[in-house]
Amino acid sequence: MLGSKFLRPDLYNVNAVDKSNFNFLHTNYFLGFDVNYIKNESCNVPLLFFCQPSTIGIKKDNKVYQNYNVVVDNFFLTTKLNVIVDGKHGTSKMILIDLVKCLYVEYDKRKHVLNSLSMDFTFTRLSRAFFTPNFAKQFDLAIQNWPDILKIAQLHYVKECGAHSEKLAPMTWNYCSMSAKGSFTDFHIDFGSTCVWVSMIFDQKTWWLIPPTSYNIRMFEEYSKDYSCEKQFLGCLVEDCCRITLTAGQSFYLPAGWIHAVLTNEDSLMIGGNFLTVASLETHIKIVESERRLRVESDYKYPYFTELMWYTIAEAVKEISGLNFTNRVIYKSSQFGSSCQYKQLNTYFEKYKTKMQFIMPFLKNNDIETEMKNGSYYKP
């Protein structure tokens, strides 16, 4: 696993950024991480950013973090987390403060290896320290096509701790991973074959990456169905598996559908997010079909995938033909719309003014509050 066999730098791009003008420099054939790059076939290649996270919009400055205090200071300590214990299948519930206490115990004295992978920090103060990178916001179908009014309605269901009792939008924008040394996440494909961005805040993780060819997906499905303790390492069974180690300060982009496993070399903190793109729709749909064959549970699927596809189709039709198949008037009679119209809207936005700041980066229309209040939002 850690030998030289999987060292394949030809399978991913390494890129620097010129801070003076934000033009991306390249090795190999990389031309620039923009719309043209995403539409190009080269977007199917993993990308290692050789620059400060602040340069691509993940941090507001180059402050260095060396422990979990940044999480402790910006989360409710009683936040309930899903934690993988000793690499076993499934998760256990644990509150944040207990997880942190365990991670601060000396390695040799620990009873368990704990790994918390999906701490959503979208509606917490941590989102003021770490941000969704610019490219993810630009290409994310949930930002571009999901109705903004439903994102605003989401505020009603967000608790003070940042958790939500109900999900009205596919929010996969900001995750935080606190992982103990020795944690290993076996080979998997992120839900809906979403594109993935990550940034190492401190210490390091080693990734094994496998391209989503038809052969590799078939081998992955067979591997996923094998629950024996002696099954062979998937990287030895597929085509073109490579290994890369991410260290503190490095950011990484993993294209849609890539199969990957992750080893935590030292206690680490990593942030990241997931998004769907129109350029990778074929891969997204192919992997969703794979999820159905594997009977993946709904909790591990991309939320509202089918609905988002319909909204995306509607936006494409509108752009091409001018025909609008999204009827915003129906939101007036919805549970949200009926209680938050006209006179009530001022009260609603005032009540959720703080939470509104958290959702603003993920709205396509920054004038939606004004348009909802004057009624123009609901016009065809």
C-alpha positions as CSV (number, residue, x, y, z in Angstrom):
1,M,0.0,0.0,0.0
2,L,2.7,2.5,0.9
3,G,5.4,1.2,-1.5
4,S,6.4,2.8,-4.8
5,K,3.9,0.8,-6.8
6,F,1.2,3.4,-6.6
7,L,3.4,6.5,-7.1
8,R,1.9,7.7,-10.4
9,P,2.3,11.5,-10.8
10,D,1.2,11.1,-14.4
11,L,-2.3,10.5,-13.2
12,Y,-2.9,13.9,-11.6
13,N,-1.9,17.6,-12.3
14,V,0.2,19.7,-10.0
15,N,-0.5,23.4,-10.3
16,A,0.8,26.6,-8.9
17,V,-1.0,30.0,-8.8
18,D,0.4,33.4,-9.6
19,K,-1.1,35.5,-6.8
20,S,-0.5,38.8,-8.8
21,N,-3.3,38.0,-11.3
22,F,-4.8,34.7,-10.3
23,N,-3.8,33.1,-13.6
24,F,-3.2,29.4,-13.0
25,L,0.2,28.2,-14.1
26,H,0.6,24.5,-15.0
27,T,2.8,21.5,-15.5
28,N,1.7,19.0,-18.2
29,Y,-1.2,20.4,-20.2
30,F,-3.2,22.4,-17.6
31,L,-4.5,25.7,-19.1
32,G,-6.5,27.2,-16.2
33,F,-9.0,26.2,-13.7
34,D,-12.0,28.0,-15.1
35,V,-15.2,27.2,-17.1
36,N,-13.2,26.1,-20.1
37,Y,-11.2,23.7,-18.0
38,I,-14.3,22.2,-16.4
39,K,-15.8,21.7,-19.9
40,N,-12.6,20.2,-21.2
41,E,-11.8,16.5,-20.9
42,S,-8.9,17.4,-18.6
43,C,-11.4,18.1,-15.8
44,N,-11.4,14.3,-15.3
45,V,-7.9,14.5,-13.9
46,P,-7.3,15.1,-10.1
47,L,-5.7,18.4,-9.4
48,L,-3.3,19.4,-6.6
49,F,-3.2,23.1,-5.9
50,F,0.4,24.2,-5.1
51,C,-0.7,27.4,-3.5
52,Q,-2.1,28.9,-0.3
53,P,-5.7,28.0,0.3
54,S,-6.5,31.7,0.6
55,T,-5.5,32.1,-3.1
56,I,-8.4,30.0,-4.3
57,G,-10.9,31.4,-1.7
58,I,-10.8,28.6,1.0
59,K,-9.3,30.9,3.7
60,K,-9.4,34.6,4.1
61,D,-5.7,34.7,5.2
62,N,-2.7,32.4,5.5
63,K,-3.1,31.8,9.3
64,V,-1.7,28.4,10.3
65,Y,-3.7,26.1,12.5
66,Q,-1.9,23.3,14.4
67,N,-4.7,21.8,16.6
68,Y,-8.4,21.4,16.9
69,N,-9.0,24.6,18.8
70,V,-10.3,26.4,15.7
71,V,-13.2,23.8,15.6
72,V,-13.8,23.9,19.4
73,D,-14.0,27.7,19.3
74,N,-16.5,27.8,16.5
75,F,-18.8,24.9,17.2
76,F,-21.2,24.1,19.9
77,L,-19.3,21.6,22.1
78,T,-22.5,19.5,22.5
79,T,-22.9,19.0,18.7
80,K,-23.7,15.4,18.0
81,L,-21.3,13.8,15.4
82,N,-21.3,10.6,13.5
83,V,-18.0,8.9,14.3
84,I,-16.4,5.8,12.8
85,V,-14.8,3.8,15.6
86,D,-11.8,1.5,14.8
87,G,-12.6,1.5,11.1
88,K,-15.8,-0.6,11.7
89,H,-18.7,-0.4,9.3
90,G,-21.3,2.2,10.3
91,T,-21.0,5.1,12.8
92,S,-21.5,5.8,16.4
93,K,-22.9,9.0,18.0
94,M,-20.5,11.2,20.0
95,I,-20.6,14.8,21.0
96,L,-17.9,17.1,19.8
97,I,-16.2,17.8,23.2
98,D,-15.9,14.1,23.9
99,L,-14.3,13.5,20.5
100,V,-11.8,16.3,21.1
101,K,-10.9,15.0,24.5
102,C,-10.1,11.6,22.9
103,L,-8.0,13.1,20.2
104,Y,-5.9,15.0,22.8
105,V,-5.0,11.8,24.6
106,E,-1.5,10.5,23.8
107,Y,-1.6,8.1,20.9
108,D,-0.2,5.1,22.8
109,K,-2.8,5.6,25.5
110,R,-5.9,5.7,23.3
111,K,-8.5,3.0,23.5
112,H,-10.0,3.6,20.0
113,V,-9.2,5.1,16.6
114,L,-11.8,7.7,16.0
115,N,-12.7,9.3,12.7
116,S,-15.4,12.0,12.2
117,L,-15.8,12.7,8.5
118,S,-18.9,14.8,7.8
119,M,-19.2,17.6,10.3
120,D,-21.4,20.1,8.3
121,F,-20.2,23.6,9.3
122,T,-22.2,25.6,6.8
123,F,-24.3,27.3,9.6
124,T,-21.6,27.6,12.2
125,R,-19.0,30.2,13.0
126,L,-16.4,27.9,11.4
127,S,-17.7,29.1,8.0
128,R,-16.2,32.5,8.8
129,A,-12.7,30.9,8.9
130,F,-13.0,28.4,6.1
131,F,-15.0,28.9,2.9
132,T,-16.2,27.0,-0.2
133,P,-13.6,27.7,-2.9
134,N,-14.6,30.0,-5.7
135,F,-14.5,27.3,-8.4
136,A,-16.9,25.1,-6.5
137,K,-19.4,27.8,-6.1
138,Q,-19.2,28.7,-9.8
139,F,-19.8,25.1,-11.0
140,D,-22.1,23.7,-8.3
141,L,-25.5,22.8,-9.8
142,A,-27.2,23.2,-6.4
143,I,-26.1,26.8,-6.3
144,Q,-26.8,27.5,-9.9
145,N,-30.1,25.7,-10.3
146,W,-31.8,24.8,-7.0
147,P,-34.4,27.5,-6.1
148,D,-33.0,30.1,-3.9
149,I,-36.3,30.5,-2.1
150,L,-35.9,26.9,-0.7
151,K,-32.4,27.7,0.5
152,I,-33.9,30.7,2.4
153,A,-36.7,28.5,3.7
154,Q,-34.0,26.2,5.0
155,L,-33.1,28.8,7.7
156,H,-36.3,28.0,9.5
157,Y,-35.0,24.5,10.2
158,V,-31.5,25.3,11.2
159,K,-30.8,25.0,15.0
160,E,-28.6,27.3,17.0
161,C,-25.9,24.7,16.9
162,G,-25.8,24.7,13.1
163,A,-27.6,21.4,12.7
164,H,-30.9,21.2,10.8
165,S,-34.0,19.2,11.6
166,E,-35.1,19.1,7.9
167,K,-33.3,19.5,4.7
168,L,-34.9,21.6,1.9
169,A,-31.9,21.9,-0.3
170,P,-28.9,19.6,-1.3
171,M,-26.4,21.2,1.1
172,T,-23.1,19.5,0.6
173,W,-20.9,22.6,0.6
174,N,-18.9,22.6,3.8
175,Y,-17.6,19.6,5.7
176,C,-15.0,19.2,8.4
177,S,-13.1,16.0,9.1
178,M,-11.3,15.4,12.5
179,S,-9.4,12.1,12.2
180,A,-7.1,10.3,14.5
181,K,-3.8,8.8,13.4
182,G,-4.4,5.4,11.9
183,S,-7.9,6.1,10.6
184,F,-8.6,4.4,7.3
185,T,-11.6,5.1,5.1
186,D,-11.9,2.1,2.6
187,F,-12.4,2.6,-1.1
188,H,-15.6,4.4,-1.9
189,I,-17.2,6.9,-4.4
190,D,-18.6,10.1,-2.9
191,F,-22.4,10.2,-3.1
192,G,-23.8,10.8,-6.6
193,S,-20.2,10.8,-7.8
194,T,-19.9,14.4,-6.7
195,C,-16.7,16.3,-7.5
196,V,-14.7,16.8,-4.3
197,W,-12.6,19.6,-3.0
198,V,-10.5,19.3,0.2
199,S,-7.9,21.3,2.0
200,M,-5.6,20.0,4.7
201,I,-5.6,22.4,7.7
202,F,-2.9,20.5,9.6
203,D,-0.9,17.3,9.3
204,Q,-1.5,14.9,6.5
205,K,-3.5,12.1,4.8
206,T,-2.6,9.6,2.1
207,W,-5.1,9.0,-0.7
208,W,-5.3,6.1,-3.2
209,L,-7.1,7.3,-6.3
210,I,-8.7,5.1,-9.0
211,P,-10.2,6.6,-12.3
212,P,-13.9,5.7,-12.9
213,T,-13.5,3.5,-16.0
214,S,-16.2,0.9,-16.6
215,Y,-13.8,-1.9,-15.7
216,N,-12.7,-0.1,-12.4
217,I,-16.3,0.5,-11.4
218,R,-17.2,-3.1,-12.0
219,M,-14.2,-4.2,-9.9
220,F,-15.3,-1.7,-7.2
221,E,-18.8,-3.0,-7.1
222,E,-17.5,-6.6,-6.6
223,Y,-15.1,-5.3,-3.9
224,S,-17.9,-3.5,-2.1
225,K,-20.0,-6.7,-2.0
226,D,-17.1,-8.7,-0.4
227,Y,-17.3,-8.4,3.4
228,S,-14.5,-10.9,4.1
229,C,-11.6,-9.8,6.3
230,E,-9.1,-11.2,3.8
231,K,-10.1,-9.4,0.6
232,Q,-7.4,-8.1,-1.6
233,F,-6.5,-4.4,-1.7
234,L,-8.6,-2.9,-4.5
235,G,-5.6,-0.9,-5.8
236,C,-4.0,-4.1,-6.9
237,L,-7.1,-5.2,-8.8
238,V,-7.9,-2.2,-10.9
239,E,-6.2,-0.2,-13.7
240,D,-4.1,2.9,-12.9
241,C,-4.4,3.3,-9.1
242,C,-2.2,6.1,-7.8
243,R,-1.2,7.3,-4.4
244,I,-0.8,10.9,-3.2
245,T,-0.1,12.4,0.2
246,L,-1.7,15.7,1.1
247,T,0.1,17.8,3.7
248,A,-0.9,20.9,5.7
249,G,-1.7,23.9,3.5
250,Q,-2.4,21.8,0.3
251,S,-5.7,21.7,-1.4
252,F,-7.0,19.1,-3.8
253,Y,-9.7,18.6,-6.4
254,L,-11.0,15.2,-7.2
255,P,-13.2,14.9,-10.3
256,A,-16.6,13.1,-10.5
257,G,-16.7,9.4,-9.9
258,W,-13.1,8.8,-8.8
259,I,-12.8,5.8,-6.4
260,H,-10.6,6.6,-3.4
261,A,-9.4,5.4,0.0
262,V,-7.8,7.6,2.7
263,L,-5.3,6.9,5.4
264,T,-4.7,9.4,8.2
265,N,-1.0,9.5,8.8
266,E,-1.2,11.8,11.9
267,D,-4.0,13.3,13.8
268,S,-5.4,15.8,11.3
269,L,-8.0,18.4,10.4
270,M,-9.3,18.6,6.9
271,I,-12.1,20.6,5.4
272,G,-13.9,19.9,2.1
273,G,-17.1,19.8,0.1
274,N,-19.0,18.1,-2.7
275,F,-20.7,19.4,-5.8
276,L,-22.3,18.2,-9.0
277,T,-21.4,19.8,-12.4
278,V,-23.1,19.9,-15.7
279,A,-19.8,18.8,-17.4
280,S,-19.8,15.6,-15.4
281,L,-23.5,14.6,-15.8
282,E,-22.7,11.4,-17.6
283,T,-20.5,10.3,-14.8
284,H,-22.9,11.4,-12.1
285,I,-25.7,9.3,-13.6
286,K,-23.5,6.3,-14.2
287,I,-22.5,6.2,-10.6
288,V,-26.0,6.8,-9.3
289,E,-26.9,3.6,-11.3
290,S,-24.0,1.9,-9.6
291,E,-25.4,3.0,-6.2
292,R,-28.7,1.4,-7.1
293,R,-27.0,-1.9,-7.9
294,L,-25.1,-1.8,-4.6
295,R,-28.4,-0.8,-2.8
296,V,-26.7,2.1,-1.1
297,E,-28.8,3.5,1.7
298,S,-30.6,6.8,1.2
299,D,-28.5,8.5,4.0
300,Y,-25.4,7.9,1.9
301,K,-26.8,9.2,-1.4
302,Y,-26.7,12.8,-2.7
303,P,-29.8,14.5,-1.4
304,Y,-32.5,15.5,-3.9
305,F,-30.4,14.2,-6.8
306,T,-33.4,13.5,-9.2
307,E,-35.1,16.8,-8.3
308,L,-31.8,18.7,-9.0
309,M,-31.5,17.0,-12.4
310,W,-35.0,18.3,-13.3
311,Y,-34.2,21.8,-12.1
312,T,-31.0,21.6,-14.2
313,I,-32.9,20.5,-17.3
314,A,-35.4,23.3,-16.8
315,E,-32.6,25.9,-16.6
316,A,-31.0,24.5,-19.7
317,V,-34.4,24.7,-21.6
318,K,-34.9,28.2,-20.4
319,E,-31.4,29.3,-21.5
320,I,-31.8,27.7,-25.0
321,S,-35.5,28.4,-25.8
322,G,-36.6,31.1,-23.4
323,L,-39.4,28.8,-22.1
324,N,-39.8,28.7,-18.3
325,F,-41.0,25.5,-16.8
326,T,-40.3,26.5,-13.2
327,N,-43.4,28.0,-11.7
328,R,-42.4,30.1,-8.7
329,V,-46.0,30.9,-7.9
330,I,-46.4,27.5,-6.3
331,Y,-44.1,28.6,-3.5
332,K,-46.7,31.1,-2.3
333,S,-49.0,28.2,-1.3
334,S,-46.2,26.1,0.1
335,Q,-45.7,25.6,3.8
336,F,-43.0,28.2,3.7
337,G,-44.6,30.6,1.4
338,S,-48.0,30.7,3.2
339,S,-46.4,31.8,6.5
340,C,-43.7,34.1,5.0
341,Q,-45.4,36.4,2.4
342,Y,-45.4,40.1,2.1
343,K,-45.9,41.5,5.7
344,Q,-44.5,38.4,7.3
345,L,-41.4,38.5,5.1
346,N,-39.9,41.4,7.0
347,T,-40.3,39.6,10.2
348,Y,-38.8,36.4,8.7
349,F,-35.7,38.0,7.4
350,E,-35.2,40.0,10.6
351,K,-35.5,36.8,12.7
352,Y,-33.0,34.9,10.6
353,K,-30.7,37.8,9.7
354,T,-27.6,36.1,11.2
355,K,-28.4,32.8,9.5
356,M,-29.0,34.6,6.3
357,Q,-25.3,35.5,6.2
358,F,-24.4,31.9,6.2
359,I,-26.6,31.0,3.2
360,M,-25.7,34.1,1.1
361,P,-22.6,32.6,-0.6
362,F,-24.8,29.8,-2.0
363,L,-27.5,31.9,-3.5
364,K,-27.5,32.5,-7.2
365,N,-29.6,35.7,-6.9
366,N,-28.2,38.1,-4.3
367,D,-31.3,40.3,-4.8
368,I,-33.8,37.6,-3.9
369,E,-34.8,39.2,-0.5
370,T,-35.8,42.4,-2.2
371,E,-37.6,40.5,-5.0
372,M,-39.6,38.4,-2.6
373,K,-40.7,41.4,-0.6
374,N,-41.9,43.3,-3.7
375,G,-43.4,40.2,-5.3
376,S,-41.3,40.3,-8.5
377,Y,-39.7,37.0,-7.6
378,Y,-43.0,35.1,-8.2
379,K,-43.6,36.6,-11.6
380,P,-43.0,34.3,-14.7
